[in-house]
Amino acid sequence: MMRDKTHAEFIERWASYVKSVPRKEWKSKLDSFTNAQFEKSLAFYERLKKTEKGRVVLKRLKEERVKAKEY
């Protein structure tokens, strides 16, 4: 189920782009986007570590991750 029409249209455009453009060209764009997402998430975790509430949240996330690996 798609979130909305605009999102579905974006997915269609991206799929068409990937099919019509050499991999080397679109991969660099995707890499930039992916790297930016990782950088943002790491910065967010660093901000969480600075507060007591944030440390509690991180601990809970870590515990949940361990539980998920057990399955």
MMTF fields as JSON, N, C-alpha, C and O atoms, coordinates in Angstrom:
{
  "mmtfVersion": "1.0.0",
  "mmtfProducer": "UNKNOWN",
  "numBonds": 283,
  "numAtoms": 284,
  "numGroups": 71,
  "numChains": 1,
  "numModels": 1,
  "chainsPerModel": [1],
  "groupsPerChain": [71],
  "chainIdList": ["A"],
  "bondAtomList": [4, 2, 8, 6, 12, 10, 16, 14, 20, 18, 24, 22, 28, 26, 32, 30, 36, 34, 40, 38, 44, 42, 48, 46, 52, 50, 56, 54, 60, 58, 64, 62, 68, 66, 72, 70, 76, 74, 80, 78, 84, 82, 88, 86, 92, 90, 96, 94, 100, 98, 104, 102, 108, 106, 112, 110, 116, 114, 120, 118, 124, 122, 128, 126, 132, 130, 136, 134, 140, 138, 144, 142, 148, 146, 152, 150, 156, 154, 160, 158, 164, 162, 168, 166, 172, 170, 176, 174, 180, 178, 184, 182, 188, 186, 192, 190, 196, 194, 200, 198, 204, 202, 208, 206, 212, 210, 216, 214, 220, 218, 224, 222, 228, 226, 232, 230, 236, 234, 240, 238, 244, 242, 248, 246, 252, 250, 256, 254, 260, 258, 264, 262, 268, 266, 272, 270, 276, 274, 280, 278],
  "bondOrderList": [1, 1, 1, 1, 1, 1, 1, 1, 1, 1, 1, 1, 1, 1, 1, 1, 1, 1, 1, 1, 1, 1, 1, 1, 1, 1, 1, 1, 1, 1, 1, 1, 1, 1, 1, 1, 1, 1, 1, 1, 1, 1, 1, 1, 1, 1, 1, 1, 1, 1, 1, 1, 1, 1, 1, 1, 1, 1, 1, 1, 1, 1, 1, 1, 1, 1, 1, 1, 1, 1],
  "groupList": [{"groupName": "MET", "atomNameList": ["N", "CA", "C", "O"], "elementList": ["N", "C", "C", "O"], "formalChargeList": [0, 0, 0, 0], "bondAtomList": [1, 0, 2, 1, 3, 2], "bondOrderList": [1, 1, 2], "singleLetterCode": "M", "chemCompType": "L-PEPTIDE LINKING"}, {"groupName": "ARG", "atomNameList": ["N", "CA", "C", "O"], "elementList": ["N", "C", "C", "O"], "formalChargeList": [0, 0, 0, 0], "bondAtomList": [1, 0, 2, 1, 3, 2], "bondOrderList": [1, 1, 2], "singleLetterCode": "R", "chemCompType": "L-PEPTIDE LINKING"}, {"groupName": "ASP", "atomNameList": ["N", "CA", "C", "O"], "elementList": ["N", "C", "C", "O"], "formalChargeList": [0, 0, 0, 0], "bondAtomList": [1, 0, 2, 1, 3, 2], "bondOrderList": [1, 1, 2], "singleLetterCode": "D", "chemCompType": "L-PEPTIDE LINKING"}, {"groupName": "LYS", "atomNameList": ["N", "CA", "C", "O"], "elementList": ["N", "C", "C", "O"], "formalChargeList": [0, 0, 0, 0], "bondAtomList": [1, 0, 2, 1, 3, 2], "bondOrderList": [1, 1, 2], "singleLetterCode": "K", "chemCompType": "L-PEPTIDE LINKING"}, {"groupName": "THR", "atomNameList": ["N", "CA", "C", "O"], "elementList": ["N", "C", "C", "O"], "formalChargeList": [0, 0, 0, 0], "bondAtomList": [1, 0, 2, 1, 3, 2], "bondOrderList": [1, 1, 2], "singleLetterCode": "T", "chemCompType": "L-PEPTIDE LINKING"}, {"groupName": "HIS", "atomNameList": ["N", "CA", "C", "O"], "elementList": ["N", "C", "C", "O"], "formalChargeList": [0, 0, 0, 0], "bondAtomList": [1, 0, 2, 1, 3, 2], "bondOrderList": [1, 1, 2], "singleLetterCode": "H", "chemCompType": "L-PEPTIDE LINKING"}, {"groupName": "ALA", "atomNameList": ["N", "CA", "C", "O"], "elementList": ["N", "C", "C", "O"], "formalChargeList": [0, 0, 0, 0], "bondAtomList": [1, 0, 2, 1, 3, 2], "bondOrderList": [1, 1, 2], "singleLetterCode": "A", "chemCompType": "L-PEPTIDE LINKING"}, {"groupName": "GLU", "atomNameList": ["N", "CA", "C", "O"], "elementList": ["N", "C", "C", "O"], "formalChargeList": [0, 0, 0, 0], "bondAtomList": [1, 0, 2, 1, 3, 2], "bondOrderList": [1, 1, 2], "singleLetterCode": "E", "chemCompType": "L-PEPTIDE LINKING"}, {"groupName": "PHE", "atomNameList": ["N", "CA", "C", "O"], "elementList": ["N", "C", "C", "O"], "formalChargeList": [0, 0, 0, 0], "bondAtomList": [1, 0, 2, 1, 3, 2], "bondOrderList": [1, 1, 2], "singleLetterCode": "F", "chemCompType": "L-PEPTIDE LINKING"}, {"groupName": "ILE", "atomNameList": ["N", "CA", "C", "O"], "elementList": ["N", "C", "C", "O"], "formalChargeList": [0, 0, 0, 0], "bondAtomList": [1, 0, 2, 1, 3, 2], "bondOrderList": [1, 1, 2], "singleLetterCode": "I", "chemCompType": "L-PEPTIDE LINKING"}, {"groupName": "TRP", "atomNameList": ["N", "CA", "C", "O"], "elementList": ["N", "C", "C", "O"], "formalChargeList": [0, 0, 0, 0], "bondAtomList": [1, 0, 2, 1, 3, 2], "bondOrderList": [1, 1, 2], "singleLetterCode": "W", "chemCompType": "L-PEPTIDE LINKING"}, {"groupName": "SER", "atomNameList": ["N", "CA", "C", "O"], "elementList": ["N", "C", "C", "O"], "formalChargeList": [0, 0, 0, 0], "bondAtomList": [1, 0, 2, 1, 3, 2], "bondOrderList": [1, 1, 2], "singleLetterCode": "S", "chemCompType": "L-PEPTIDE LINKING"}, {"groupName": "TYR", "atomNameList": ["N", "CA", "C", "O"], "elementList": ["N", "C", "C", "O"], "formalChargeList": [0, 0, 0, 0], "bondAtomList": [1, 0, 2, 1, 3, 2], "bondOrderList": [1, 1, 2], "singleLetterCode": "Y", "chemCompType": "L-PEPTIDE LINKING"}, {"groupName": "VAL", "atomNameList": ["N", "CA", "C", "O"], "elementList": ["N", "C", "C", "O"], "formalChargeList": [0, 0, 0, 0], "bondAtomList": [1, 0, 2, 1, 3, 2], "bondOrderList": [1, 1, 2], "singleLetterCode": "V", "chemCompType": "L-PEPTIDE LINKING"}, {"groupName": "PRO", "atomNameList": ["N", "CA", "C", "O"], "elementList": ["N", "C", "C", "O"], "formalChargeList": [0, 0, 0, 0], "bondAtomList": [1, 0, 2, 1, 3, 2], "bondOrderList": [1, 1, 2], "singleLetterCode": "P", "chemCompType": "L-PEPTIDE LINKING"}, {"groupName": "LEU", "atomNameList": ["N", "CA", "C", "O"], "elementList": ["N", "C", "C", "O"], "formalChargeList": [0, 0, 0, 0], "bondAtomList": [1, 0, 2, 1, 3, 2], "bondOrderList": [1, 1, 2], "singleLetterCode": "L", "chemCompType": "L-PEPTIDE LINKING"}, {"groupName": "ASN", "atomNameList": ["N", "CA", "C", "O"], "elementList": ["N", "C", "C", "O"], "formalChargeList": [0, 0, 0, 0], "bondAtomList": [1, 0, 2, 1, 3, 2], "bondOrderList": [1, 1, 2], "singleLetterCode": "N", "chemCompType": "L-PEPTIDE LINKING"}, {"groupName": "GLN", "atomNameList": ["N", "CA", "C", "O"], "elementList": ["N", "C", "C", "O"], "formalChargeList": [0, 0, 0, 0], "bondAtomList": [1, 0, 2, 1, 3, 2], "bondOrderList": [1, 1, 2], "singleLetterCode": "Q", "chemCompType": "L-PEPTIDE LINKING"}, {"groupName": "GLY", "atomNameList": ["N", "CA", "C", "O"], "elementList": ["N", "C", "C", "O"], "formalChargeList": [0, 0, 0, 0], "bondAtomList": [1, 0, 2, 1, 3, 2], "bondOrderList": [1, 1, 2], "singleLetterCode": "G", "chemCompType": "PEPTIDE LINKING"}],
  "groupTypeList": [0, 0, 1, 2, 3, 4, 5, 6, 7, 8, 9, 7, 1, 10, 6, 11, 12, 13, 3, 11, 13, 14, 1, 3, 7, 10, 3, 11, 3, 15, 2, 11, 8, 4, 16, 6, 17, 8, 7, 3, 11, 15, 6, 8, 12, 7, 1, 15, 3, 3, 4, 7, 3, 18, 1, 13, 13, 15, 3, 1, 15, 3, 7, 7, 1, 13, 3, 6, 3, 7, 12],
  "groupIdList": [1, 2, 3, 4, 5, 6, 7, 8, 9, 10, 11, 12, 13, 14, 15, 16, 17, 18, 19, 20, 21, 22, 23, 24, 25, 26, 27, 28, 29, 30, 31, 32, 33, 34, 35, 36, 37, 38, 39, 40, 41, 42, 43, 44, 45, 46, 47, 48, 49, 50, 51, 52, 53, 54, 55, 56, 57, 58, 59, 60, 61, 62, 63, 64, 65, 66, 67, 68, 69, 70, 71],
  "secStructList": [7, 7, 1, 7, 2, 2, 2, 2, 2, 2, 2, 2, 2, 2, 2, 2, 2, 2, 2, 2, 1, 7, 2, 2, 2, 2, 2, 2, 2, 2, 2, 2, 2, 2, 2, 2, 2, 2, 2, 2, 2, 2, 2, 2, 2, 2, 2, 2, 2, 6, 1, 2, 2, 2, 2, 2, 2, 2, 2, 2, 2, 2, 2, 2, 2, 2, 2, 2, 2, 2, 7],
  "xCoordList": [0.849, 0.0, 0.898, 1.761, 0.689, 1.478, 0.921, -0.272, 1.804, 1.392, 0.451, -0.565, 0.789, -0.085, 0.297, 1.292, -0.5, -0.295, 1.063, 1.735, 1.471, 2.747, 3.906, 4.843, 3.848, 4.906, 4.942, 6.014, 3.783, 3.707, 4.279, 4.986, 3.976, 4.504, 6.021, 6.71, 6.543, 7.988, 8.652, 9.673, 8.088, 8.642, 8.66, 9.643, 7.591, 7.533, 8.614, 9.289, 8.784, 9.809, 11.204, 12.041, 11.458, 12.785, 13.065, 14.173, 12.089, 12.261, 12.559, 13.432, 11.847, 12.102, 13.504, 14.205, 13.909, 15.241, 16.32, 17.273, 16.166, 17.154, 17.254, 18.341, 16.13, 16.134, 16.763, 17.31, 16.69, 17.114, 18.496, 19.028, 19.078, 20.356, 21.404, 21.082, 22.648, 23.691, 23.81, 23.665, 24.075, 24.146, 25.118, 24.827, 26.255, 27.273, 26.715, 27.071, 25.843, 25.28, 24.27, 24.361, 23.301, 22.282, 22.81, 22.331, 23.803, 24.342, 25.007, 24.898, 25.685, 26.338, 25.307, 25.54, 24.171, 23.1, 22.514, 22.259, 22.308, 21.749, 22.731, 22.328, 24.019, 25.038, 25.048, 25.139, 24.955, 24.94, 23.757, 23.895, 22.604, 21.397, 21.545, 21.251, 22.001, 22.156, 23.16, 22.911, 24.28, 25.294, 24.747, 25.032, 23.968, 23.375, 22.418, 22.351, 21.677, 20.763, 21.528, 21.12, 22.631, 23.447, 24.036, 24.036, 24.532, 25.109, 24.074, 24.366, 22.86, 21.789, 21.444, 21.252, 21.367, 21.004, 22.101, 21.804, 23.359, 24.455, 24.451, 24.678, 24.193, 24.127, 22.967, 23.088, 21.853, 20.698, 21.044, 20.717, 21.706, 22.103, 23.066, 22.981, 23.967, 24.903, 24.154, 24.502, 23.125, 22.323, 21.567, 21.443, 21.063, 20.349, 21.257, 20.825, 22.504, 23.449, 23.682, 24.139, 23.379, 23.669, 22.639, 22.868, 21.51, 20.484, 20.174, 20.352, 19.718, 19.357, 18.234, 18.299, 17.21, 16.085, 16.559, 16.117, 17.449, 17.987, 18.753, 18.631, 19.536, 20.287, 19.342, 19.619, 18.232, 17.235, 16.639, 16.477, 16.324, 15.757, 16.755, 16.381, 18.009, 19.03, 19.206, 19.373, 19.167, 19.282, 18.125, 18.32, 16.921, 15.744, 15.838, 15.495, 16.3, 16.465, 17.469, 17.253, 18.561, 19.586, 19.015, 19.279, 18.24, 17.621, 16.651, 16.605, 15.885, 14.944, 15.682, 15.236, 16.8, 17.598, 18.124, 18.133, 18.561, 19.059, 17.932, 18.138, 16.745, 15.598, 15.285, 14.994, 15.342, 15.028, 16.035, 15.667, 17.294, 18.323, 18.115, 18.552, 17.455, 17.238, 16.228, 16.202, 15.4, 14.368, 14.875, 14.126],
  "yCoordList": [-1.177, 0.0, 1.245, 1.398, 2.104, 3.336, 4.396, 4.419, 5.266, 6.32, 7.313, 7.696, 7.723, 8.636, 8.642, 8.038, 9.326, 9.344, 9.933, 9.418, 10.989, 11.633, 10.668, 10.621, 9.907, 8.939, 7.856, 7.484, 7.361, 6.333, 6.856, 6.134, 8.102, 8.697, 8.826, 8.594, 9.193, 9.298, 7.942, 7.856, 6.894, 5.548, 5.157, 4.593, 5.451, 5.151, 5.913, 5.34, 7.199, 8.008, 7.482, 7.391, 7.134, 6.628, 5.302, 5.095, 4.41, 3.126, 3.348, 2.686, 4.265, 4.579, 5.141, 4.788, 6.013, 6.618, 5.544, 5.529, 4.656, 3.598, 2.685, 2.227, 2.428, 1.566, 2.238, 1.558, 3.562, 4.261, 4.913, 5.344, 4.992, 5.68, 4.655, 3.729, 4.806, 3.868, 3.802, 4.804, 2.604, 2.362, 3.307, 3.813, 3.545, 4.4, 5.792, 6.393, 6.293, 7.638, 7.678, 8.536, 6.745, 6.813, 6.318, 6.746, 5.411, 4.881, 5.978, 5.976, 6.903, 7.979, 8.866, 9.338, 9.087, 9.873, 9.117, 9.696, 7.834, 7.023, 6.925, 6.986, 6.774, 6.714, 7.994, 7.94, 9.13, 10.406, 10.47, 10.885, 10.059, 10.066, 9.111, 9.475, 7.894, 6.888, 7.341, 7.204, 7.874, 8.353, 9.476, 9.53, 10.365, 11.461, 10.92, 11.452, 9.861, 9.261, 8.675, 8.845, 7.988, 7.43, 8.536, 8.431, 9.586, 10.702, 11.336, 11.644, 11.528, 12.112, 11.209, 11.685, 9.899, 8.995, 8.953, 8.93, 8.941, 8.944, 10.225, 10.184, 11.355, 12.626, 12.602, 13.118, 12.006, 11.895, 11.054, 11.431, 9.914, 9.069, 9.803, 9.661, 10.575, 11.351, 12.372, 12.582, 13.006, 13.957, 13.234, 13.752, 12.037, 11.269, 10.932, 10.968, 10.607, 10.227, 11.345, 11.085, 12.567, 13.717, 13.935, 14.734, 13.235, 13.416, 12.081, 11.016, 12.157, 10.939, 10.198, 8.983, 10.934, 10.309, 9.66, 8.568, 10.334, 9.787, 8.496, 7.551, 8.452, 7.234, 6.075, 4.925, 6.382, 5.352, 4.813, 3.604, 5.703, 5.296, 4.422, 3.379, 4.838, 4.055, 2.671, 1.683, 2.602, 1.309, 0.399, -0.783, 0.961, 0.175, -0.301, -1.444, 0.572, 0.184, -0.957, -1.897, -0.861, -1.908, -3.236, -4.282, -3.198, -4.418, -5.018, -6.236, -4.175, -4.658, -5.278, -6.279, -4.684, -5.211, -6.602, -7.492, -6.789, -8.096, -9.122, -10.25, -8.734, -9.647, -10.043, -11.208, -9.091, -9.365, -10.338, -11.176, -10.234, -11.136, -12.569, -13.515, -12.727, -14.062, -14.86, -16.088, -14.183, -14.88, -15.38, -15.989],
  "zCoordList": [0.0, 0.0, 0.0, 0.865, -0.952, -1.051, -0.11, 0.192, 0.342, 1.269, 0.608, 1.186, -0.591, -1.313, -2.785, -3.185, -3.574, -5.027, -5.394, -6.289, -4.726, -5.028, -4.8, -5.597, -3.726, -3.431, -4.51, -4.987, -4.886, -5.925, -7.24, -7.944, -7.568, -8.799, -8.727, -9.72, -7.568, -7.409, -7.627, -8.31, -7.06, -7.215, -8.691, -9.173, -9.399, -10.837, -11.598, -12.454, -11.292, -11.978, -11.679, -12.577, -10.42, -10.052, -10.764, -11.259, -10.822, -11.508, -12.988, -13.55, -13.614, -15.026, -15.206, -16.155, -14.297, -14.356, -14.245, -15.024, -13.283, -13.065, -14.29, -14.642, -14.926, -16.108, -17.323, -18.191, -17.393, -18.609, -18.528, -19.551, -17.343, -17.156, -16.718, -15.974, -17.167, -16.741, -15.212, -14.512, -14.728, -13.281, -12.588, -11.504, -13.197, -12.581, -12.263, -11.249, -13.13, -12.936, -11.79, -10.912, -11.796, -10.744, -9.408, -8.358, -9.434, -8.183, -7.356, -6.13, -8.002, -7.245, -6.544, -5.432, -7.202, -6.571, -5.381, -4.325, -5.567, -4.488, -3.324, -2.162, -3.634, -2.581, -1.746, -0.519, -2.405, -1.677, -0.722, 0.428, -1.206, -0.385, 0.804, 1.943, 0.529, 1.576, 2.63, 3.828, 2.191, 3.136, 4.013, 5.209, 3.422, 4.195, 5.257, 6.365, 4.917, 5.884, 7.071, 8.22, 6.794, 7.875, 8.744, 9.971, 8.116, 8.873, 9.798, 10.954, 9.277, 10.096, 11.277, 12.396, 11.021, 12.115, 13.176, 14.37, 12.756, 13.73, 14.565, 15.774, 13.919, 14.654, 15.654, 16.765, 15.257, 16.148, 17.378, 18.504, 17.162, 18.291, 19.218, 20.438, 18.656, 19.482, 20.342, 21.504, 19.769, 20.553, 21.663, 22.773, 21.363, 22.387, 23.563, 24.715, 23.279, 24.343, 25.351, 26.464, 24.982, 25.838, 26.944, 27.852, 26.877, 27.904, 28.581, 27.991, 29.802, 30.536, 29.82, 29.635, 29.423, 28.723, 27.421, 27.066, 26.727, 25.484, 25.712, 24.932, 26.772, 27.095, 27.423, 27.081, 28.083, 28.387, 27.084, 26.92, 26.18, 24.889, 24.129, 23.592, 24.08, 23.378, 23.995, 23.279, 25.311, 25.99, 25.596, 25.311, 25.584, 25.21, 23.76, 23.457, 22.867, 21.466, 21.322, 20.557, 22.065, 22.018, 22.507, 21.914, 23.579, 24.105, 23.092, 22.922, 22.426, 21.416, 20.233, 19.671, 19.861, 18.755, 19.099, 18.249, 20.34, 20.781, 20.725, 20.278, 21.176, 21.13, 19.696, 19.423, 18.783, 17.382, 16.775, 15.951, 17.172, 16.644, 17.123, 16.468, 18.253, 18.809, 17.994, 18.077, 17.212, 16.439, 15.162, 14.397]
}
